[in-house]
């Protein structure tokens, strides 16, 4: 079987969405380990909107950037070194986009409802929260990105080695 752009895009997007879901699970486990899971399990209404926006943005960016990653994998010829770089960049960019989007919504909703909450500027709050998310989520995202690169390579190699099924001979001779 020949490697086509559509196959690369489909494989890359599926793995991207899988690792986005795995990243969400990992984030929750990190919150449990840090004993601050109440941020997610019992959030204030303002941060709940930020969490929802962050998760939606993560899924959307994983799907769209996963498709783009598939095109790049196709153009690179499914090279493992390129796949590893693509995986790491994809994971970190998805983390950054979703962290910033969720923090922007959460901070602005908190500021609009409770102006006394703000001791600094909203931009500083967004920056600090985003950097905290990146600090704790960067290493798992990078590891998932490397695993993404390997699994995309292995999956595409297996798809290329599959041969079309032999025609079934009729039972009557």
N, C-alpha and C positions, 0 to 999 in steps of 0.2 A: 504494500500500500504506500502510496506517495504522501508526503507531508504537504498538506494544503494550509492556506491561511485560515480557513474556517475551522479546521481541526485545532490549530494552535490557539486561536481566539477562544474557542469553547473550553479547551482544557485549561488554559491560563485563567479564564474568568471563574470557572468552577473551583479551582484551587484557591483563588483569591478570596472568594466568598467563604469557603471552608475555613481558611485561616483568619478571616475577619471574625467569624463566629467563635473560633477558638481563642482569639484575642480578647473578646468580650468575657468569655469564661475565665481566662487567665487574669483579667483585670479584677473580676469579682473575687477570685481566690487571693489575689494580692491584698485587696481590701480586708478580707477576712483575716489574713495573716497579720496585717497591720492593726487589726481590731477596730477598724473604722467602717465596717460594712453597713452601718446605719446610714451612711451617706447615700446608699442605693436602696436599702430595704425600707427605710423610713425617712425619705427626704422631705425637706420643706417644699411647698408647691413650686416655688421659683426654680429650685434646682432640678425638680422633676422635668420641667420643660427643657432645661439644658441637657439633661441626660437623654431624653427622647430625641432631641435634635442631633446630639452627638452620635447616637446609635444609628439613626436614619442616614446621617451623613457618612458614617463609616460604611454602611451597606452600599450606598449609592457610589461612593468613591471606589470601593473595592470592585464593584461591578464594572464601572466605566474605565477605571485605570487597569483593571484586569484584562479587559478587551484590548486596550492599548498595549499592554505588556505582551499579549498573545501575538499581536502584529510584529512587535519588535523581536520576539522569539523566532517567528517565521522568517523575518528578514536576516536574522543572524545565523540561521541554519541550525537552531536548537543546540547551540554551543553551551556547555556547562558553565564556563566562566561568565559568559554573558547572562545566563539564566540566574546565577547567584547574585550578580549585581542588580539585575532587574528585580529579583525577589526582595532584596534588602531595601532598595529605593522604593518599591511599591509599598512595602509594609510601613516604612517610616513616613512616607508621604500621606498614606491613609490615616495613620495615627495623628500626624500634625493637623491635617484638615479637619478631622472629626473633633480633636481636642479644642482647637480654636473655635470651631462653630458652636460646640456645646457650651464652652466657657462664655462666648459672647452673649448667647441667648440667656444663659443662667445669670450672668452678672447684670445685664441690662434689666432683666425682669426683677432681680433683687433690688436694684437701685431705684427702679420706678415704684416699687411697692413700699420700700423702707429706706428713704434717703439717709436716715441716721445711721444705717448700716455701714455707709461708706466712710472710711477713714482716709482712704487714698482715692486716686482717680480711678474710674472704671477701667481705663486702659492698663493701669498697673495691676489691677485685680485680674484682668483677663490674662495678662502676661505671666503673672505668678502662678495662677491655676494651670495655664497651659504648660509652663515649664515643669510644674510638679507632675503632671500627667506624662510628659515626655521623659522626665527623669525616671519614674517608676515603670513606664511602659516601653521605653526605648530598647532595653536589652531583650525582653521577650519578643518585641516586634522584629528586631534584627535576627534573632534565632529562627523565628517563624519565616522570615524572608529567605534565609538560607535553606531551610527545609522546603519552602515553596520552590526555589530554583531547582533543587534536586528532584523533587516529585514531578515537576513539569517535564524535566528532561526524561525521567524514567517512563512517565506515562506516554509521552510522545514517541519514545523509542519503541515501546511495546506496541503502540498503534501502527507504527511503520512496519514492524516485523510480522504483523498479522497478515495472513494471506486470505484472499477471498475463498469462501467455502467451495469445495469441488462440487460440480453439479451432481445431483442425485440421479443415479442410474435407475431406470424403471425396473420394476420387479418382474415385469413380463418380458421374456426374451424370445 
